[in-house]
Amino acid sequence: MRFQIDAQDLEQIPQELRDRFPDVMDDLRTGVIDEVPEQVLDQLPSSVVDRIPESLLASDLNTTFVIVLVAIAVLALAGFAYGIMKAAIKASVFFLIVAAIAGAVLYWQF
C-alpha cells in the first residue's frame, strides 16, 4: 500500500530527524509509511518532535479499531430496533386477537 504525503510536510521535517533516521525519511518519501513511527519519536528530543508537522506524527488512535467498533454498534442498534419492532408487532397482533374475541363475545350476548 502506497501513501500520498504532502511534499510541504516532508520539507518541514527537522534536520535532526533526517540525519538520525534516513531510512524513515526514505519510507516517507516513497509512501511506504504515512507517519513517523512511535519508536522513532521516542528516541528524539521533544524540541525536535515539536517541529514535526502534525500530519506526520504517529497517533495513538487506531482508526481501524474505531471503524470496527462503530460497525458493531450500528449492527447492535439495528438488531435492538428490530427486536423491539418484532415484539411490538407480536403484542399488537395478540391484543388485536383478544379484542376481536371480546367483540365477538360481546356482540353475541346482545
C-alpha positions in Angstrom: 0.0 0.0 0.0 1.4 3.4 -1.0 0.5 6.6 0.9 0.4 10.1 -0.6 2.3 12.5 1.7 2.3 16.3 1.1 5.7 17.5 -0.1 5.5 20.6 2.1 5.2 18.3 5.2 8.3 16.4 4.1 10.2 19.7 3.7 9.2 20.8 7.2 10.8 17.8 8.9 13.7 18.8 11.2 17.2 18.1 10.0 17.9 16.0 13.2 15.3 13.5 12.1 16.7 13.4 8.6 20.2 12.8 9.8 19.4 10.2 12.5 16.8 8.2 10.6 17.4 8.4 6.8 15.5 5.1 6.3 12.4 6.7 7.8 12.8 9.6 5.5 13.1 7.3 2.5 10.0 5.4 3.6 8.1 8.6 4.0 9.2 9.9 0.5 8.3 6.6 -1.2 5.0 6.3 0.6 5.8 3.1 2.4 4.7 4.7 5.7 2.4 7.7 6.2 3.7 8.9 9.6 6.8 8.9 11.7 6.8 5.7 13.8 6.3 5.9 17.6 9.6 4.2 18.2 11.4 7.0 16.3 9.5 9.7 18.1 10.5 8.2 21.5 14.2 8.5 20.5 14.0 12.1 19.6 14.1 15.1 22.0 10.8 16.9 22.5 12.2 20.0 20.8 12.6 18.1 17.6 9.3 16.3 17.9 7.5 19.7 18.3 8.8 20.8 14.9 7.5 17.7 13.0 4.2 18.5 11.2 1.1 17.1 13.0 0.1 15.2 9.9 3.3 13.1 10.1 3.1 12.2 13.8 2.0 8.8 14.8 -1.3 8.9 16.5 -2.4 6.8 19.5 -5.8 6.2 17.8 -6.2 3.0 15.9 -8.7 4.1 13.2 -9.4 0.5 12.0 -10.4 -0.5 15.5 -12.7 2.5 15.8 -14.3 1.7 12.5 -14.9 -1.9 13.6 -16.4 -0.7 16.9 -18.7 1.7 15.0 -19.8 -1.1 12.7 -20.6 -3.3 15.7 -22.5 -0.5 17.4 -24.6 0.1 14.3 -25.4 -3.6 13.9 -26.3 -3.9 17.6 -28.6 -0.9 17.4 -30.2 -2.2 14.3 -30.7 -5.6 16.0 -32.2 -3.9 19.1 -34.6 -1.9 17.0 -35.6 -5.0 15.0 -36.2 -6.8 18.3 -38.3 -4.0 19.7 -40.4 -3.8 16.5 -40.9 -7.5 16.4 -42.1 -7.6 20.0 -44.4 -4.6 19.4 -45.9 -6.3 16.3 -46.4 -9.6 18.3 -48.1 -7.6 21.1 -50.3 -5.7 18.7 -51.4 -8.9 17.0 -52.1 -10.5 20.4 -54.2 -7.6 21.6 -56.0 -7.5 18.2 -57.0 -11.1 18.6 -58.1 -10.6 22.2 -60.2 -7.5 21.1 -61.7 -9.5 18.2 -62.7 -12.3 20.6 -64.0 -9.9 23.2 -66.0 -8.0 20.5 -67.5 -11.2 19.1 -68.5 -12.4 22.6 -70.0 -9.0 23.4 -71.9 -9.0 20.1 -73.4 -12.4 20.6 -74.6 -11.6 24.1 -76.8 -8.8 22.9 
